């Protein structure tokens, strides 16, 4: 994943959430796990468009 794609993902997160970790899912694709201000984990699927731009969708 490029620096540009990381910044795109971070910009889509709700205020107060931060990336905790990422991994390649067994089913394919990339998952992002974030933590909010209360320490709760939220999971997102990452998808890429034809230009390589990253977007996230809550899992």
Residue pairs with C-beta under 8 A, 6 or more apart in sequence:
1 22
1 30
1 54
2 52
5 48
5 52
5 53
5 54
6 54
8 53
8 54
8 55
9 19
9 32
9 44
9 46
9 54
9 56
10 19
12 55
12 56
13 19
13 34
13 56
14 36
16 36
16 37
17 34
17 35
17 36
17 37
17 42
18 34
18 35
19 32
19 33
19 34
20 33
20 34
20 35
20 41
21 32
21 33
22 30
22 31
22 32
22 33
22 46
23 30
23 31
23 33
24 30
24 31
25 31
25 45
29 45
29 46
29 47
30 45
30 46
31 43
31 44
31 45
31 46
31 59
32 43
32 44
32 46
32 56
33 41
33 42
33 43
33 44
34 41
34 42
34 43
34 44
35 41
35 42
36 42
42 58
43 58
43 59
44 56
44 57
44 58
44 59
45 56
45 57
45 59
46 54
46 55
46 56
47 54
47 55
47 56
47 57
48 54
48 55
49 55
